[in-house]
Amino acid sequence: MKRPWQTGLVVALLLALGPNLAWAQRFDARSIEVDVVNDRGRAFPQYPVRRAGGPMSYRAHLEAVQGQRYAIQIRNRTNERIGVVIAVDGRNIISGERSNLGRDERMYVLGPYQQQTYDGWRTGRDRVNRFYFTDAGDSYAGAWGDHSAMGVIAVVAFREIPPLSPPPRQPWAEGRDDRAEDRRGLQSAPPAAARGLQRSEPGTGYGESEWSPSQRVEFVPERRPFARYFLKYSWRDTLCREGVIDCDDRRRPPRNRFWDRDEFAPPPPSWRDEWR
């Protein structure tokens, strides 16, 4: 029999990582900030779309760099806990399953004013496999034959419904081994990858395994999210071709005084005087 506070309960994870990465450019300065950063904590350039889809929705283009590892950095600017469903290429980064960005999916939880960095597909309580930009045929989603949301990083944030009564002692606090349960639904990409896709379509790969401790918490999300973020990442040539960025001046290499000159050797100045 479910108690009132258990209604709508989802399994969520609260990361227990070390120091956060350096501050990056901000998407939103109201309730939540979302950035895509490299290993040095620097944000990838973003190009907002004017038709954002409403006041609670943000859409932007992002320049992907082949082989570059990246992480998704989120900051909760509110004084309450929030839950975030994160999907890369249409797959939930905790469960690996196809995501519909719903409140019933596995999500991460951030405390009041907390900033956290999510840098890979979660494969266990203490491990993730790193995100990196690659061709769609080499991507995690592509390995499952899912190209429905390729090249999109999505973050949907939910506020919490406070429990009606204090929850009982958590079973995992009593020494229960949750490792088997953690692996349920946490899939690893099979070796076969989709073939025949154009180079212009990027995806996110299933990179090397890294230490990333977390703990299980209880969180009851509200029915609707209060913020949605969608980042469409593409190769630079695609952004240039579609007019997202102006590449004329940026792509023109600087003049090389040893390479660009195509003249014969002129006579020295003293010879010029004799020929006059």
N, C-alpha and C positions, 0 to 999 in steps of 0.2 A: 504494500500500500504506500503510495507516494505521499509525502508530506507537502504542505503548501509551498514551502520554500524550494521544493525540488521541481516545481513546474517549469518547463522550458529549460532545464539544466543542460548545458553543453559541456563537453570536455575541453578545457583550455589549458594553455601552458604559460607559465610566467618564467621568463629567462632569468637566470642568476649568473650573469656574465660579469666580467671585470669592467675597467673603465670604458666609457663610451668613446666613440671616435670624435674627431674634432667637429666643430659646428660647420654646417654646410648651408648652401642657399636654401631658402624656405619657400615652400609651396603656399602655405596658408598660415596666417598669424593669429587666427582666432581660437580654434579649439584643438587642432591637430596639425602637425607638420609632417610631410613625407618627402624624403629625398632618396635618390639613388647615388651611392657614393662608391669610390674605388677603395683600395686597401689603405690609402693614406688619408681617408676621410674627406676627400674632395668630391664635390658634387659634379655629376655629369651635366653638361649644358642641357637646358630644357627650353622648349619653344611652345608656349601655351596656345591652345586653340580657342578662338573667340567664342565659338558656339560651345559653351561649357556644359550645356544640358541642365542648367538650373543652379540656384545658389549653393546647394550642397554637393555639387559635382564639379570636379576639376579634371580637365583633359589637356594633355600636352604631348608633344613629340620629344623624343630623346635620341641622341646620337649614340649608337652602339659601336664599340670598338672590338674587332675580331680578336678572340682569345682573352679579352680583358675580364678579370674577376670583378664582381660587384656585390654590393649589399644594399638592402633596403633599410633605411634609417627612419624611424618614426618617433615623434615626440608628442606626448600627451600634455597639452597646455591647460587642462582643466584640473579642478581640485577633487576629482573623483576617478575611480577606476573605469577604464574603457576596455572593450574587447575589439580586436582587429582580425578580420579574415583577410588573408593575403593569398593571392593567386598569381602564379607566373605561367604565362602561356596557357591559361585556363585550368591549371592544376593547383589544388590546395597545397601549400608548401609544407604542411605538417603531415597530412595523410597521403599526399600524392595522388589523390582521387580527383576526378573531374569536378570543378567547382562551379556553383551557381551563385556564389557570394551570399549565401544564406545564413541566417542566425543559428541554424542547426548544425553548421559545420564546425570542425575543429578550428580554434582560434588562439591567438596569443593575447595575454592580458597585460596592460601597462598600469602601474600605479599612478597616483596623482603627480603631475608634473614630471613624470619619468620619461627618459629618452632611452630607446633601445635599438639595437642593430640586428637584423636578421640576414644572415649571409649564406644560407643554403637550404637544401631539402632536408627536412628532419628525418633521420633514419633510426633514432632511438632517443632515450632520455638524455644522453650526454653526447650525441654525435649528430653532425650534419654533413652533407656533401655540398661543396661550394657551388654557387652560381657563377657562370661565366658565359659571355656572349659567343655564340657559335652559329653555324649554319643550321637551318631548321631540321635538316636530315640527321644532325648529330644531337638534337635537343632531347630533353627528358620527355616532353609531351609528344614529340614526333616518334619516339621509340614506342609509345603506346598507341600510335596511329591517330592521335588527336591533334588536328590542325585548326580547330574551331576558333581558337583565340590566340594563335601564334603571334609572338612579338608584343604582347601586352602585359604590363605589370599592373595589377589591380589591388587596391587596398580599400576595404569597406569597414567603417568604424561604428561600433554600437555602444550606447550607454548601458549601465547596469541597472537592473531592477533589484532593489535591496530585498534580502530574504525576510519573510514575515516572522521567523523565529530563528534563533541562533542554530547553525548547523551542528550536527553531532561530530564527534571526533572522526577525522578522516581515516579511512581504512589504510591508506598508505603510510600514515603516521604511526601505525601499529606494527611496522616491520613487514608488511606485505610486499612481496616481490612483484612489481608491476612491469618488469621488463618484457614479459611475454605479451602483456596487454598493449604495451607501447608499440610493439612490432606489428600489431594487428592493423592492417590498412596502410602501413608504412611500406610502400613498395619501392623496389630498386629497379632501375631501368634495365630491360633485357639487352643483350649485346647487339641484336639486330636493330638497325636504324632505317627510317624511311629514306627512300632513294628518289632521284629524279626531280628534286625541288630546285628552283632557281636560287642562285647565289643572293639575289636581292631580298630574300626573306630570311631574317635572322631568327634565332631561338635561343633558349637558355639551356646550357649543358648541365650534366650531372658530374660535377668535378670531384676533386680529392676530398677524402674524409677528414674532418677536423673536430676537435674537442669543443663542445658547446653545451654546457650543463643547463638543465631546466628543471622545473618542478611542476607538478600537477596542482591546479587550483580549481575552485568552483566559481562559476560566473553565470548569471542569468541575464542574457541580453534582452534589451527592449525589442519590440516587434520590428521596428524599422531602423535602419542606420541613420546616423546624423551627418555622415560625410562619406563621399565616394571619390576615389582618385584612380585615374586611368592614364598610364604612360605607354604610348606606342613607340617602341624603339625600332630604329631602322639603320641600315648602313648609310654612311655619309653620301654616297653617290645617289641613293634613293631620295634622301632629303634635298639634295641639290636639284635633282630632276623634277621633283614635285614642287619646288619653289618654297620649301619650308625655310631653308637658309639660302642666303646669297653667297654663292661660292666663287664668283668671278675673281674678286680680288684675293680672297683667301687661298685659292688654289693656284694662283700665279706665283711661281717660284721667284725669289729675288735674283737680280742680274748677277751673273758670275763674270768677273773681269778676266778670268783665264779661259772661260768656255764660250762666252757669247760673242767674243770678238772674232770677226771673219775678214780681216784685212791683211794686206801684205805689209812687210816691214817698210816704213817710210825712211827716207835718208835722214841722217842726223842733221841738226841745225846748221853746223858749219858747212856742210855740203850744199845746203839750200842757198847760203850766201854766195857760194862760188858759182852757182848756176844762174844767178840773177844777172 
